[in-house]
Amino acid sequence: MPRRRPRYLLDTGVLIRHLRHHGPTTRLLRELGRQDFLAISAITRLEIRVGMREHERYITNKLLSRLITLDIDAEVADLAGDLLRKYRATQTPLTIPDAIIAATALRHGLILVTYNPKDFPMPNLLLYPTNP
């Protein structure tokens, strides 16, 4: 069976808004999901599970099962480390999760869907235009 190839990588905040019933986000995910497969970084999966409320367990697991989770391999880890080092001394320091998410998108040539473009200042990172 051929491996599904995603086009979009979803940031953690996008999934949180969907799980909190933010209508515009739900519509966006449905539209993107009709066009292409959707992916998340393994760090996004971790962040979602950490913040999951007990009554959200079923719906959260259902959502995560529909997304392709991309591993943090050596190349993603190295790239994330390079990004953290590069932006450490700037006005836009990165968090470790954001560096891993950005590195995952860059490594796999994906468009990052985020409501926080300021958290991803990399000029070569493709961002999907969203409105909060």
C-alpha positions as a Markdown table, in Angstrom:
| # | Residue | x | y | z |
|---|---|---|---|---|
| 1 | Met | 0.0 | 0.0 | 0.0 |
| 2 | Pro | 1.5 | 3.4 | -1.0 |
| 3 | Arg | 2.3 | 5.7 | 1.9 |
| 4 | Arg | 0.0 | 8.7 | 2.1 |
| 5 | Arg | 1.8 | 11.9 | 1.3 |
| 6 | Pro | 0.5 | 15.0 | 3.2 |
| 7 | Arg | 0.7 | 18.6 | 2.0 |
| 8 | Tyr | -0.1 | 20.4 | 5.2 |
| 9 | Leu | 1.4 | 20.3 | 8.7 |
| 10 | Leu | -1.0 | 21.5 | 11.4 |
| 11 | Asp | 0.4 | 23.5 | 14.3 |
| 12 | Thr | -0.8 | 22.6 | 17.8 |
| 13 | Gly | -2.9 | 25.7 | 18.2 |
| 14 | Val | -5.0 | 24.8 | 15.2 |
| 15 | Leu | -5.9 | 21.4 | 16.7 |
| 16 | Ile | -6.7 | 23.0 | 20.0 |
| 17 | Arg | -9.1 | 25.5 | 18.4 |
| 18 | His | -10.8 | 22.6 | 16.5 |
| 19 | Leu | -11.2 | 20.6 | 19.7 |
| 20 | Arg | -12.6 | 23.6 | 21.5 |
| 21 | His | -15.3 | 23.9 | 18.7 |
| 22 | His | -13.9 | 27.0 | 16.9 |
| 23 | Gly | -16.1 | 27.0 | 13.8 |
| 24 | Pro | -13.7 | 28.7 | 11.4 |
| 25 | Thr | -11.0 | 26.3 | 12.3 |
| 26 | Thr | -13.2 | 23.2 | 11.9 |
| 27 | Arg | -14.3 | 24.5 | 8.5 |
| 28 | Leu | -10.6 | 25.1 | 7.5 |
| 29 | Leu | -9.6 | 21.6 | 8.5 |
| 30 | Arg | -12.5 | 20.1 | 6.6 |
| 31 | Glu | -11.6 | 22.1 | 3.5 |
| 32 | Leu | -7.9 | 21.2 | 3.7 |
| 33 | Gly | -8.7 | 17.6 | 4.5 |
| 34 | Arg | -10.9 | 17.3 | 1.3 |
| 35 | Gln | -8.0 | 18.5 | -0.8 |
| 36 | Asp | -5.0 | 16.7 | 0.8 |
| 37 | Phe | -3.8 | 14.5 | 3.6 |
| 38 | Leu | -3.1 | 16.4 | 6.9 |
| 39 | Ala | -0.1 | 15.8 | 9.1 |
| 40 | Ile | 1.2 | 16.8 | 12.5 |
| 41 | Ser | 4.6 | 16.6 | 14.2 |
| 42 | Ala | 5.1 | 14.0 | 16.9 |
| 43 | Ile | 5.6 | 17.0 | 19.3 |
| 44 | Thr | 2.1 | 18.3 | 18.4 |
| 45 | Arg | 0.7 | 14.9 | 19.2 |
| 46 | Leu | 2.4 | 15.1 | 22.6 |
| 47 | Glu | 1.2 | 18.6 | 23.3 |
| 48 | Ile | -2.4 | 17.7 | 22.4 |
| 49 | Arg | -2.4 | 14.6 | 24.7 |
| 50 | Val | -0.8 | 16.6 | 27.6 |
| 51 | Gly | -3.6 | 19.2 | 27.4 |
| 52 | Met | -6.4 | 16.8 | 26.7 |
| 53 | Arg | -9.3 | 16.9 | 29.1 |
| 54 | Glu | -10.6 | 13.5 | 30.3 |
| 55 | His | -14.0 | 14.1 | 28.7 |
| 56 | Glu | -12.2 | 14.9 | 25.4 |
| 57 | Arg | -10.4 | 11.6 | 25.2 |
| 58 | Tyr | -12.6 | 9.9 | 22.6 |
| 59 | Ile | -12.8 | 12.9 | 20.3 |
| 60 | Thr | -9.1 | 13.7 | 20.6 |
| 61 | Asn | -8.1 | 10.1 | 19.8 |
| 62 | Lys | -10.5 | 10.1 | 16.9 |
| 63 | Leu | -9.0 | 13.3 | 15.5 |
| 64 | Leu | -5.4 | 12.1 | 16.0 |
| 65 | Ser | -6.2 | 8.8 | 14.2 |
| 66 | Arg | -7.1 | 10.8 | 11.1 |
| 67 | Leu | -3.8 | 12.7 | 10.9 |
| 68 | Ile | -0.5 | 11.4 | 9.8 |
| 69 | Thr | 2.0 | 11.8 | 12.6 |
| 70 | Leu | 5.6 | 12.5 | 11.4 |
| 71 | Asp | 8.4 | 11.3 | 13.6 |
| 72 | Ile | 11.2 | 13.3 | 15.0 |
| 73 | Asp | 14.1 | 11.6 | 13.2 |
| 74 | Ala | 17.8 | 12.6 | 13.3 |
| 75 | Glu | 17.4 | 15.1 | 10.4 |
| 76 | Val | 14.4 | 16.8 | 12.1 |
| 77 | Ala | 16.3 | 16.9 | 15.4 |
| 78 | Asp | 19.4 | 18.4 | 13.8 |
| 79 | Leu | 17.5 | 21.0 | 11.9 |
| 80 | Ala | 15.5 | 21.9 | 15.0 |
| 81 | Gly | 18.8 | 22.3 | 16.9 |
| 82 | Asp | 20.2 | 24.5 | 14.2 |
| 83 | Leu | 17.0 | 26.7 | 14.2 |
| 84 | Leu | 17.2 | 27.1 | 18.0 |
| 85 | Arg | 20.8 | 28.1 | 17.8 |
| 86 | Lys | 20.2 | 30.5 | 15.0 |
| 87 | Tyr | 17.2 | 32.3 | 16.6 |
| 88 | Arg | 18.5 | 32.1 | 20.2 |
| 89 | Ala | 20.1 | 35.6 | 20.0 |
| 90 | Thr | 17.4 | 37.3 | 18.0 |
| 91 | Gln | 14.2 | 39.2 | 18.9 |
| 92 | Thr | 12.3 | 36.0 | 18.0 |
| 93 | Pro | 13.7 | 33.2 | 20.1 |
| 94 | Leu | 12.0 | 29.8 | 19.4 |
| 95 | Thr | 10.6 | 27.3 | 21.8 |
| 96 | Ile | 11.7 | 23.8 | 21.4 |
| 97 | Pro | 8.3 | 22.6 | 20.3 |
| 98 | Asp | 8.0 | 25.3 | 17.7 |
| 99 | Ala | 11.5 | 24.5 | 16.4 |
| 100 | Ile | 10.6 | 20.9 | 16.0 |
| 101 | Ile | 7.3 | 21.7 | 14.3 |
| 102 | Ala | 9.2 | 24.1 | 11.9 |
| 103 | Ala | 11.9 | 21.6 | 11.3 |
| 104 | Thr | 9.3 | 18.9 | 10.5 |
| 105 | Ala | 7.6 | 21.1 | 8.0 |
| 106 | Leu | 10.9 | 22.1 | 6.3 |
| 107 | Arg | 12.2 | 18.5 | 6.3 |
| 108 | His | 9.1 | 17.2 | 4.6 |
| 109 | Gly | 8.4 | 20.2 | 2.3 |
| 110 | Leu | 5.0 | 20.9 | 4.0 |
| 111 | Ile | 3.0 | 24.0 | 4.4 |
| 112 | Leu | 2.6 | 24.9 | 8.0 |
| 113 | Val | -1.0 | 25.8 | 9.1 |
| 114 | Thr | -0.7 | 28.1 | 12.1 |
| 115 | Tyr | -2.5 | 30.9 | 13.9 |
| 116 | Asn | 0.9 | 32.1 | 15.2 |
| 117 | Pro | 3.1 | 33.0 | 12.2 |
| 118 | Lys | 5.2 | 35.2 | 14.4 |
| 119 | Asp | 6.4 | 32.1 | 16.2 |
| 120 | Phe | 7.9 | 30.8 | 12.9 |
| 121 | Pro | 10.2 | 33.5 | 11.4 |
| 122 | Met | 12.1 | 31.2 | 9.0 |
| 123 | Pro | 12.0 | 32.8 | 5.6 |
| 124 | Asn | 12.0 | 29.4 | 3.8 |
| 125 | Leu | 9.1 | 28.0 | 5.8 |
| 126 | Leu | 5.8 | 28.1 | 3.9 |
| 127 | Leu | 2.9 | 29.2 | 6.0 |
| 128 | Tyr | -0.8 | 28.8 | 5.2 |
| 129 | Pro | -2.6 | 32.1 | 5.6 |
| 130 | Thr | -5.0 | 31.9 | 8.6 |
| 131 | Asn | -6.9 | 34.4 | 10.6 |
| 132 | Pro | -7.5 | 33.9 | 14.3 |
